[in-house]
Structure formats: structure tokens, C-alpha cells
Amino acid sequence: MARDTDSELYRYPQRLRETLDHLPQAPGVYFFWAAESKVPLYIGKSVNIRSRVFSHLRTVNEARLLRQTDKITFTETAGDIGAQLLEATLIKQLIPLHNKQLRKQRALFSLHWDETKIDIVSSREKNFALTPELYGLYRNKRAAMEFIRNLADEHQLCLATLGIEAQRRGQGCFRSMLGKCRGVCQGKESIVTHHSRAKEALATWQIKMWPYPGRVAIHEQREGFNDYHIIDHWRYINTVNNLTTLPPAATENSFDGDSYRILCRALFNEKIDVITLE
């Protein structure tokens, strides 16, 4: 239950009334600013900026943010995809105090399955957009290892056979003695059956390879807005209002998990207008 003092702290701020009156019922990104600050306190996005900002004002957990906020500004976009991409990009660039989830990661990790064993690989080592048989995105090697151990427990897979743990010659793995492995390491299950089960267990988490020969543009438009989001191998490059002048193709091997999730949902939606550029 919220305390009375908390309720007082998050009550509709009088100084923000003029700003709130001008919020649009349109998609885009909004910014909470402290007085004289050059970096926003918080960046958010919505298909309806006005509705989303007002939801902050009704939430007791936003008390600290509202207490620090002096004004609220916004940038409209043509649609939801543009709002998501702009929010993720600006949070990584500006690092607002109250945004935690979309902070920039130096590298991501994934599980690479080559039909014989699993390796933990980094986005610095491999181009995730072009590498087949990658499963899951993880912030570090520890998270990747925890995932595969939990998956092995759930499906009674052998971590030794998958190359994750060492195994003494002629002996079953430690987990087989605990009943957590079906015994492929002891000859109780064939390698073919075990690997088939492993691949099936991993399938839900498979990273999609880039499905186009090069860059594409995702087109979003509404009255007064005509946006083309330039995408190169799951990398968001920028947004332009026409395709007559395009930025050069990206050459670096960079992979952003947040952009991948946003774009993966968008590009496999038949209602999205995708234009191939190469």
C-alpha cells in the first residue's frame, strides 16, 4: 500500500500543466527533463504519447521521476516502429538516469550449435546476422551458461555430450547419476536421438539470419509524416523521408539485441511495407 507521503510526491505536478496540454495523441518518443539538464531523466515511447505520459502521472512508483521533472517534450514519428527504434537509439546515446533496460551492451553472447557440440560465442567474434545455428541472446557468458544448464535439466540433455562439461572416458556424466540425463553418455540413448532432442529444445530460441541480400527500408506513413527506416543486417542506420539520398552501407560487425527484437517482429509482419535497396 502506498503511504500518504508517496501519494503527495506523485500528485499531478502543477509546473507541468502547460507542457501536458500540448501532448499529441500520436506515436513517438517523449522526454522527461530536469531543470537546465542537457540529458533527459527518462525517455519513453508510445503509439499515443499523451495517454502514455498521463499514465506516468497516475503511478506512485513514478514519484521520484516526477519530483525531478521540470518539463516534458516529445518527438512524433510516422508509426510505432519508428518510435521503438528512436527510443532504443536515444537511450543508448544519452543514457538517461531512469532508463535501465535498453542500456548499450559492449558485446552480446549466443549459443552456437554445430550439430555436435555447443559453443558460447560473442558478437565481437561472429556476425550474428550472418551466422547460422545461433540460439538466444545473453548479456554475458555466465547468463548463456545458466540458460543451457537449465535447458538441459528441463529436457534431460547431456552437458558432456554437448561439450559444455568434461567427461571421463568410459563413464557417464555426473548428471546421469542424478537422473537428469537420459544416458547418451552411457550408451542408453543414441547420439542421433539426443542431438535431435537438443535441436528441438533450442529451436524456440534460434536467432534469425538476415533474410535480405543487403539494406532495406521499412516504410511508415501517416498524415504529415513519411518515414523510411534504413536497416542493414538487423542494424538500424537512420530514418529519412525519401530514398533519393541514402547513407553508405555499414561495414562494421555490430549487432544490437534491442534493434534485432524490434526489427524481427516488424520484418516478419506481412502488413509492413519493406523496400529492398540492394
Phi, psi and chi 1 to 4 in degrees:
 res  aa     phi    psi   chi1   chi2   chi3   chi4
   1 MET       -  135.3  179.6 -178.4  -63.3      -
   2 ALA   -72.5  140.1      -      -      -      -
   3 ARG   -78.3  158.9  -60.9  175.1  -60.1  177.1
   4 ASP   -58.6  -38.4  -69.6  -19.7      -      -
   5 THR   -64.5  -35.2   52.7      -      -      -
   6 ASP   -64.8  -42.5  -70.1  -28.5      -      -
   7 SER   -61.0  -39.7  -61.6      -      -      -
   8 GLU   -63.7  -38.9  -70.2  -66.2  -32.3      -
   9 LEU   -67.0  -34.1  -71.9  172.1      -      -
  10 TYR  -103.4   10.1   90.6  102.3      -      -
  11 ARG   -61.5  144.8 -172.9  171.3  -66.7  172.1
  12 TYR   -39.4  112.6 -163.2  110.2      -      -
  13 PRO   -71.9  122.5  -12.6   28.3      -      -
  14 GLN   -58.4  -38.5 -179.1   67.4   33.3      -
  15 ARG   -69.1  -13.6   65.0 -174.6  177.8  -80.1
  16 LEU   -96.9   -3.1  -62.1  178.2      -      -
  17 ARG   -58.3  -43.9  -74.1 -177.1 -178.4  -87.7
  18 GLU   -64.8  -39.7 -176.5  176.5  -13.6      -
  19 THR   -63.8  -43.7  -62.5      -      -      -
  20 LEU   -66.0  -31.4  -62.8  172.2      -      -
  21 ASP   -62.9  -23.1  -71.2  -18.6      -      -
  22 HIS  -101.2    4.1  -65.2   89.1      -      -
  23 LEU   -69.0  132.5  -66.8  174.4      -      -
  24 PRO   -86.6  153.4   33.0  -35.4      -      -
  25 GLN   -90.8   69.5  -66.1 -177.8  -24.5      -
  26 ALA  -150.5  161.6      -      -      -      -
  27 PRO   -71.9  152.3   24.7  -33.6      -      -
  28 GLY   158.3 -164.4      -      -      -      -
  29 VAL  -120.1  141.3  173.8      -      -      -
  30 TYR  -124.0  157.0   57.5   89.1      -      -
  31 PHE  -132.9  131.1  -50.8   82.6      -      -
  32 PHE   -97.7  127.3  -75.9   65.4      -      -
  33 TRP  -120.4  139.3  -61.5   87.8      -      -
  34 ALA   -84.9  161.3      -      -      -      -
  35 ALA   -59.3  128.5      -      -      -      -
  36 GLU    61.3   18.7  -59.2 -178.6    2.2      -
  37 SER   -86.6  142.6  174.2      -      -      -
  38 LYS   -95.3   -8.5  -65.1 -177.5  179.0 -179.5
  39 VAL  -124.0  130.7  175.4      -      -      -
  40 PRO   -64.7  151.0   21.2  -31.3      -      -
  41 LEU   -71.3  -35.1  -66.9  165.6      -      -
  42 TYR  -154.5  142.7  178.6   81.5      -      -
  43 ILE  -124.1  131.2  -59.8  174.4      -      -
  44 GLY  -135.1  171.0      -      -      -      -
  45 LYS  -140.0  158.9   54.3   83.7 -176.9  166.3
  46 SER  -167.0  159.6  178.2      -      -      -
  47 VAL   -79.8  -13.2  -66.2      -      -      -
  48 ASN  -139.6   93.9 -173.6  -36.0      -      -
  49 ILE   -56.9  -47.0  -65.5  172.8      -      -
  50 ARG   -59.4  -49.2 -176.7  177.8 -178.6   82.9
  51 SER   -61.6  -42.5  175.4      -      -      -
  52 ARG   -67.8  -42.4 -176.7   67.5 -175.1   95.2
  53 VAL   -63.6  -41.8  169.6      -      -      -
  54 PHE   -64.4  -28.0  -89.5   83.3      -      -
  55 SER   -66.9  -30.4   72.1      -      -      -
  56 HIS   -62.6  -38.3  -75.3  -77.3      -      -
  57 LEU   -71.5  -17.3  -54.6  179.2      -      -
  58 ARG   -99.7    6.7  -65.1 -170.6  -67.5  -92.3
  59 THR  -111.4  119.7  -53.9      -      -      -
  60 VAL   -62.2  -29.0   67.4      -      -      -
  61 ASN   -69.3  -11.5  -67.8  -26.2      -      -
  62 GLU   -92.7    8.6  -53.5  -68.3  -15.1      -
  63 ALA   -54.5  -46.7      -      -      -      -
  64 ARG   -63.8  -43.4 -177.0 -176.2  174.9 -156.6
  65 LEU   -61.3  -46.7  172.5   60.9      -      -
  66 LEU   -67.2  -33.5  -63.7  177.8      -      -
  67 ARG   -64.1  -31.4 -161.3  167.0   61.4 -119.9
  68 GLN   -91.0  -15.3  -64.0  173.5  -45.1      -
  69 THR   -81.0  132.2  -59.0      -      -      -
  70 ASP  -105.6  -30.3 -177.4   66.3      -      -
  71 LYS  -154.6  162.6   65.6  176.8  179.8  178.9
  72 ILE  -129.0  127.1  -60.2  172.5      -      -
  73 THR  -120.1  174.9   61.9      -      -      -
  74 PHE  -153.3  160.4   60.4   87.8      -      -
  75 THR  -131.8  119.1  -62.5      -      -      -
  76 GLU   -78.7  153.0  -69.3 -171.6   51.9      -
  77 THR  -129.7  170.1   60.6      -      -      -
  78 ALA   -71.4  -26.7      -      -      -      -
  79 GLY  -166.6 -172.7      -      -      -      -
  80 ASP   -69.1  -38.3 -177.4   39.4      -      -
  81 ILE   -62.3  -45.6  -62.9  172.2      -      -
  82 GLY   -61.1  -38.9      -      -      -      -
  83 ALA   -64.4  -42.7      -      -      -      -
  84 GLN   -64.9  -44.6  -67.8 -176.0   66.4      -
  85 LEU   -66.2  -41.8  -68.5  170.9      -      -
  86 LEU   -65.8  -42.9 -178.4   58.7      -      -
  87 GLU   -60.1  -49.9  178.4 -156.8   34.4      -
  88 ALA   -61.6  -40.3      -      -      -      -
  89 THR   -66.5  -46.5  -60.7      -      -      -
  90 LEU   -68.9  -35.5  -69.7  177.1      -      -
  91 ILE   -63.5  -41.0  -71.8  174.1      -      -
  92 LYS   -68.6  -32.9  -70.6  177.4  174.5   62.5
  93 GLN   -77.3  -41.9  -70.5  176.5   -9.0      -
  94 LEU   -99.9  -21.9  -58.4  176.5      -      -
  95 ILE    51.6   63.6  -44.9  178.4      -      -
  96 PRO   -62.2  149.0  -18.7   32.3      -      -
  97 LEU   -59.3  -39.7  176.5   64.1      -      -
  98 HIS   -97.0    6.0  -70.8  -90.6      -      -
  99 ASN  -101.6  126.5  -72.1   99.0      -      -
 100 LYS  -116.1  -39.4  -56.3  -64.3 -176.4 -177.0
 101 GLN   -74.7  -29.9  -65.9 -175.0  -17.4      -
 102 LEU  -103.2   22.6  -63.2  178.5      -      -
 103 ARG   -63.9  149.9  -62.2  -66.3  179.4   85.1
 104 LYS   -67.7  136.4 -174.9  175.4 -177.8  179.3
 105 GLN  -105.8  136.4  -66.9  -70.7  -50.0      -
 106 ARG   -66.5  -37.5  -66.7 -176.9  177.8 -179.9
 107 ALA  -155.1  153.1      -      -      -      -
 108 LEU  -114.3  161.5  -73.1  171.4      -      -
 109 PHE  -125.7  153.9  -64.7   84.4      -      -
 110 SER  -146.5  166.7 -172.4      -      -      -
 111 LEU   -97.7  123.3  -59.2  171.8      -      -
 112 HIS  -104.2  122.2 -178.6 -119.8      -      -
 113 TRP  -111.7  118.7  166.7 -110.6      -      -
 114 ASP  -108.4   25.8   66.8   -2.7      -      -
 115 GLU    75.1   -1.5  -60.1  -67.7  -20.6      -
 116 THR  -128.1  -36.5   59.8      -      -      -
 117 LYS  -154.3  168.6   61.4 -176.7  177.1   63.4
 118 ILE  -111.4  132.6  -71.0  176.7      -      -
 119 ASP  -119.7  147.6  -68.8  -47.1      -      -
 120 ILE   -93.0  120.5  -61.7  175.8      -      -
 121 VAL  -120.1  154.8  -63.7      -      -      -
 122 SER  -103.8  151.2  165.9      -      -      -
 123 SER   -67.7  -13.3   58.6      -      -      -
 124 ARG   -77.7  -28.2  -70.2  177.7  175.1  173.2
 125 GLU   -87.8  -37.0  -57.2  166.4  -12.1      -
 126 LYS  -129.1  148.2  -68.7 -176.8  177.3  -67.9
 127 ASN   -82.2  104.6 -173.6  -24.6      -      -
 128 PHE   -61.4  -25.3  -77.8   10.5      -      -
 129 ALA   -72.3  -20.6      -      -      -      -
 130 LEU  -120.2    2.6  -61.1  175.2      -      -
 131 THR   -99.9  121.4  -57.1      -      -      -
 132 PRO   -75.8  162.3   28.9  -34.6      -      -
 133 GLU    59.6   45.4  -55.2  -61.3  -22.4      -
 134 LEU  -104.6  142.3  -68.0 -179.8      -      -
 135 TYR  -135.2  116.7  -61.1   88.7      -      -
 136 GLY    80.8  154.1      -      -      -      -
 137 LEU  -121.5  130.5  -66.4  173.5      -      -
 138 TYR  -134.0  147.5  -47.0   95.5      -      -
 139 ARG   -73.1  -25.7  -67.4 -178.5  179.1  -87.0
 140 ASN  -156.3  173.3   49.3   54.2      -      -
 141 LYS   -66.1  -32.9  -71.6 -174.7  176.8 -178.7
 142 ARG   -63.2  -42.4 -179.9 -177.6  -61.2  176.6
 143 ALA   -65.7  -38.3      -      -      -      -
 144 ALA   -64.8  -42.6      -      -      -      -
 145 MET   -65.4  -40.3 -174.8   65.5   73.5      -
 146 GLU   -63.0  -40.0 -179.0  179.5   -0.1      -
 147 PHE   -62.4  -49.7  172.3   84.0      -      -
 148 ILE   -67.8  -32.5 -169.2   59.4      -      -
 149 ARG   -65.8  -43.9  -72.1 -177.3 -176.3  -80.6
 150 ASN   -65.5  -39.4  -71.2  -23.0      -      -
 151 LEU   -65.5  -39.4 -166.9   73.3      -      -
 152 ALA   -63.1  -41.2      -      -      -      -
 153 ASP   -62.8  -42.6  -77.2  -15.0      -      -
 154 GLU   -65.6  -35.7 -179.0 -179.1   -6.1      -
 155 HIS  -111.0   10.2  -65.2  -85.7      -      -
 156 GLN    54.8   47.6  -67.1 -176.2  -65.5      -
 157 LEU   -91.4  159.6  -60.3  172.2      -      -
 158 CYS   -99.6  112.8  179.5      -      -      -
 159 LEU   -67.6  -29.2  -70.6  175.5      -      -
 160 ALA   -68.5  -45.2      -      -      -      -
 161 THR   -65.1  -31.7  -57.5      -      -      -
 162 LEU   -78.7   -6.4  -67.8  175.1      -      -
 163 GLY    85.6   10.9      -      -      -      -
 164 ILE   -84.8  -35.1  -60.4  -62.9      -      -
 165 GLU  -124.0  155.4  -68.2 -177.7   -9.1      -
 166 ALA   -76.5  154.8      -      -      -      -
 167 GLN  -138.8  134.0  178.4 -176.2   -7.4      -
 168 ARG   -74.3  137.7  -66.6 -177.0  179.2 -179.2
 169 ARG   -57.8  130.7 -175.6 -179.5  -61.9  -85.8
 170 GLY    81.9    2.0      -      -      -      -
 171 GLN  -122.8  152.0  -63.8 -176.9    1.1      -
 172 GLY   -74.9  164.9      -      -      -      -
 173 CYS   -72.0  163.7   71.2      -      -      -
 174 PHE   -61.2  -37.4  175.7   73.2      -      -
 175 ARG   -70.6  -24.2  -65.7  173.2   69.7 -100.3
 176 SER   -66.4  -31.0   66.3      -      -      -
 177 MET   -71.4  -19.8  -66.1 -175.1  -71.9      -
 178 LEU   -95.7    1.1  -58.0  176.8      -      -
 179 GLY    76.7   18.7      -      -      -      -
 180 LYS  -101.8    2.9  -67.5 -176.0  176.2 -178.1
 181 CYS  -134.6  136.7  163.6      -      -      -
 182 ARG   -74.4   -3.7  -69.7 -171.1 -175.2  177.6
 183 GLY    98.6   24.1      -      -      -      -
 184 VAL   -61.1  -31.8   62.2      -      -      -
 185 CYS   -71.8  -10.2   49.3      -      -      -
 186 GLN  -115.5    8.2  -63.1  175.2  -50.3      -
 187 GLY    81.9    9.2      -      -      -      -
 188 LYS   -82.4  -13.4  -63.8  179.1 -179.5  179.4
 189 GLU  -142.0  142.7 -179.9 -176.4   38.5      -
 190 SER   -74.4  153.2   71.9      -      -      -
 191 ILE   -59.2  -41.1  -69.7  -73.3      -      -
 192 VAL   -60.5  -45.9  172.1      -      -      -
 193 THR   -65.9  -43.7  -61.1      -      -      -
 194 HIS   -61.4  -47.1  176.0  -90.6      -      -
 195 HIS   -67.9  -32.2  -74.6    0.5      -      -
 196 SER   -65.7  -41.3  175.8      -      -      -
 197 ARG   -67.3  -38.2  -68.2 -164.8  -55.2  107.1
 198 ALA   -63.1  -44.7      -      -      -      -
 199 LYS   -65.2  -39.1 -172.3  166.0 -174.4  175.1
 200 GLU   -64.3  -39.5 -177.2  178.0   -3.5      -
 201 ALA   -66.8  -34.3      -      -      -      -
 202 LEU   -81.4  -19.8  -73.9  164.9      -      -
 203 ALA   -53.8  -40.0      -      -      -      -
 204 THR   -59.6  -26.7  -58.2      -      -      -
 205 TRP  -101.0    7.3  -48.5   97.1      -      -
 206 GLN   -65.7  134.5 -173.9  164.9   10.8      -
 207 ILE   -80.6  129.5  -56.5  -58.8      -      -
 208 LYS   -77.9  132.4  -64.9 -177.8 -176.7  -62.0
 209 MET   -73.8  156.2  -65.9  175.3   63.0      -
 210 TRP   -62.1  122.3 -179.0 -117.1      -      -
 211 PRO   -89.5    7.5   32.3  -34.8      -      -
 212 TYR  -121.7  159.2  -58.8   96.6      -      -
 213 PRO   -70.2  -21.8   21.4  -32.2      -      -
 214 GLY  -163.4 -140.2      -      -      -      -
 215 ARG   -72.2  153.4  -65.3  174.0  -62.0  172.5
 216 VAL  -134.8  164.9  -58.0      -      -      -
 217 ALA  -121.6  129.7      -      -      -      -
 218 ILE   -95.8  122.4  -61.9  177.1      -      -
 219 HIS   -98.5  124.6 -172.5 -153.2      -      -
 220 GLU  -127.1  139.0  -75.7 -171.1  -58.5      -
 221 GLN  -150.5  152.4   61.4 -179.3  -27.1      -
 222 ARG  -155.8  176.5   62.4 -177.9  175.9   90.6
 223 GLU   -55.3  121.3 -174.7  176.2   -3.5      -
 224 GLY    86.3   -3.1      -      -      -      -
 225 PHE  -135.1  135.5  -70.3   83.3      -      -
 226 ASN  -144.5   93.5 -172.9   53.1      -      -
 227 ASP  -111.0  136.9  -70.3  -12.1      -      -
 228 TYR  -118.3  115.2  -64.9   90.2      -      -
 229 HIS   -91.4  115.7  -48.5  -58.7      -      -
 230 ILE   -85.8  123.1  -49.7  -57.3      -      -
 231 ILE  -123.6  133.6  -45.9  -60.2      -      -
 232 ASP  -132.0  105.7 -169.4   -7.7      -      -
 233 HIS    52.1   55.0  -68.9   80.1      -      -
 234 TRP    69.6    2.8  -61.7  125.1      -      -
 235 ARG   -96.6  126.2  -64.9 -170.5  -66.4  -87.1
 236 TYR   -78.7  121.2  168.8   58.6      -      -
 237 ILE   -91.4  -61.9  -53.6  -57.2      -      -
 238 ASN  -172.3 -176.5   67.5   -6.1      -      -
 239 THR  -122.1  132.0  -64.3      -      -      -
 240 VAL  -126.3  162.8  -62.5      -      -      -
 241 ASN   -99.8    1.6   55.7   24.5      -      -
 242 ASN  -157.7  166.2   65.2   72.3      -      -
 243 LEU  -106.9   18.5  -63.7  177.5      -      -
 244 THR   -75.2  -33.7   56.3      -      -      -
 245 THR  -126.9  115.5  -57.2      -      -      -
 246 LEU  -114.8  149.7  -65.3  175.0      -      -
 247 PRO   -69.1  158.2   27.0  -35.6      -      -
 248 PRO   -64.3  154.5   23.9  -34.1      -      -
 249 ALA   -63.1  144.0      -      -      -      -
 250 ALA   -70.7  143.7      -      -      -      -
 251 THR  -114.2  -21.0   57.1      -      -      -
 252 GLU   -78.3  153.5   73.6  -81.5    8.1      -
 253 ASN   -90.0   90.2  172.8   19.4      -      -
 254 SER  -128.7  143.4   60.1      -      -      -
 255 PHE  -138.9  122.2 -174.6   91.8      -      -
 256 ASP  -109.7  119.5  179.9   80.3      -      -
 257 GLY   -63.8  -36.8      -      -      -      -
 258 ASP   -67.7  -45.1  -62.2  -50.5      -      -
 259 SER   -62.7  -40.5  -69.0      -      -      -
 260 TYR   -57.3  -47.7  168.2   78.6      -      -
 261 ARG   -63.9  -42.4  -65.9 -179.3 -173.6   95.7
 262 ILE   -62.8  -48.9  -65.3  167.5      -      -
 263 LEU   -74.5  -32.4  -64.8  168.0      -      -
 264 CYS   -63.1  -44.3 -159.4      -      -      -
 265 ARG   -62.0  -39.9  -71.2 -168.1  -62.7  -93.8
 266 ALA   -73.0  -47.4      -      -      -      -
 267 LEU   -70.9  -21.3  -70.1  176.3      -      -
 268 PHE  -100.3   18.3  -68.6   95.1      -      -
 269 ASN  -102.1  118.6 -176.8  -22.1      -      -
 270 GLU   -63.6  -18.2  -65.6 -179.2   -2.3      -
 271 LYS   -83.0   -7.7  -63.4 -179.9 -178.8  179.4
 272 ILE   -85.9  137.0  -62.0  -59.6      -      -
 273 ASP   -87.7  108.1 -175.9   11.1      -      -
 274 VAL  -111.7  127.0  179.7      -      -      -
 275 ILE  -114.5  120.7  -56.9  165.6      -      -
 276 THR   -76.9  138.5   56.9      -      -      -
 277 LEU  -107.8  -10.7  -58.4  177.5      -      -
 278 GLU  -137.5      -  -87.4  117.2    8.0      -
